[in-house]
Amino acid sequence: MKRSLRVEHVSRFALCTVLVGALATTICARQSSAQGKPSQTHVDPALAARGGQIFKNRGCVGCHTIGSKSGTLEGPDLAGVTDRRTAEWLHAWLKDPTEMIGSDDPVAADMYKRYHNVKMPNMHLNDSDIAALVAYLSQHH
């Protein structure tokens, strides 16, 4: 009889382990929806060069650094941003950062707080400009 109690105890333990694992996976999946590497592995050099021009011409350099050793400006340093965020998240952010801050996106909310409640302005970028910027940023790890 003791043996069946032990098996039952192990089964409950195993069940709890599975449930905790499933819960952790669900939570991590929700939190990491903005994290991860983009599916794009090859970057078109011409597209990245266009993205660099957009970055300079639209004034992104006024708030963002890329790989600065001396700290950040009003916004985060963007070195490695394509390693930390998916292409989909970056597209949504660059399309309308104000909407992202107002949504339930935890990454956008954290950045808003971390950078002194300063909202990135909506630069009214089209999809082609966003693709070029993401290509440019993907070259900076």
N, C-alpha and C positions, 0 to 999 in steps of 0.2 A: 504494500500500500504506500509506503514511503516513496517507492520508486515512481509511481504515477504522480505523486505530488511534485516531485522534482522535475519531471518532464513537463508538467503543467506550468511550473514556475519558469522553466527555461523558455517555454512557448510564450508566456506573457512577456518575458524579457525580450525575446526575439521580436514579438509584435510591437513592443514599445520602441525598439531600435528602428524597425522599419517605419513606423509612424513618425518618429522624430526626424529620420532621414528624409522622408517625403515632405514634411513640413519645412525643413531647412532648404530643400531643393526648391520648393515653391517660393519661399521668401527670397532666396538668392536670385531666382529667375526674374522676379519682379524688380528687385533692386538693380540687377545687372542688365536690364533691358537697354540701358544707355551705355553699358560698358562692353568692351570686347573689341576685337579687331574687325575692320571692315572686310567684306568679302573680296574687295579689289586688291590684287597683289602686284600687278604691273601698272605703273603710272605713265601716261602719255606725257613726254617731256614738254610738248607744246602746250598741252592743257595746264600742266603745272606752272609753266612760265606765265601763261595768261592769268592764272590764279595769283601769282606773285605780283603782277601788275595791279590786279584788283585789290589785293591786300594793301598795297601802297597808295593807290589812287583813291580808294574809299576811306582812307584815314584810319585803317585798323591799327597802324603803328602808333597812333596816339594813345591807345589804351592797352595794347597787347605787345608783349615781347615774344621772341621765339628763341629759347635757349639762353636767356640772359642769366649771367652769374650774379648780377647785382640786384636781383629781386624783380618784382612785378610792378606794373603800373596800375591803372584803375581796374583792369581786367586780368584774367589769369595768363600766365606764360603758356604759349600754345605748343611748345616742343612736346612731341609725343601724344598730342591730343587724339590723333587717329588710332593710337594704340589703346587709349583709355575709353574711347567712345565709338559706337558703331557709326557707319556711314548714314544710316537712317536717322539716328539721333542727331548727328551733326546737321543733316539736311533740315530737319524740323527746327532745330535751334537757329540756324542761319536764316531760315525762311521767316520765322516770327518769334524772336526771343521773348517778347512780352507775353505772348500766348503760352509759351512753355513755362514761364515763371508763374503764370496764373493757373496752370494745370496742376495735377497732383504729382508731377515729375519730381522725385526726390533730389535728383542731381541738380536740376535747375533751381530748386528752392535752396539747396545748400550753397550754390554759387552766389545766389542773390544775397544771402546772409553773410557769406565769407567776404564778399567784396563790398561791404558797407551799404547794402541795399541800393546799389547803383545798378540800374537796368541797362543792359546793352540795347542801344537803339535798333529799331528795325531799319535795316539798310535797303529794304525793298529789292533784294536780290532775286534774280530769276533762277530757274533750275540749272541753266548752263553756267551761270556765274558761281553758283554753289558748288557744282561739280568741279569747277576749276579751282576754287579755294580749297576744297577738300584734297584735291590732287596736290596742290602746292604744300599744304600742311602735312600731307603724308610723307613728304621728303625730309621732314624735320623730326627726328626721334629723340 
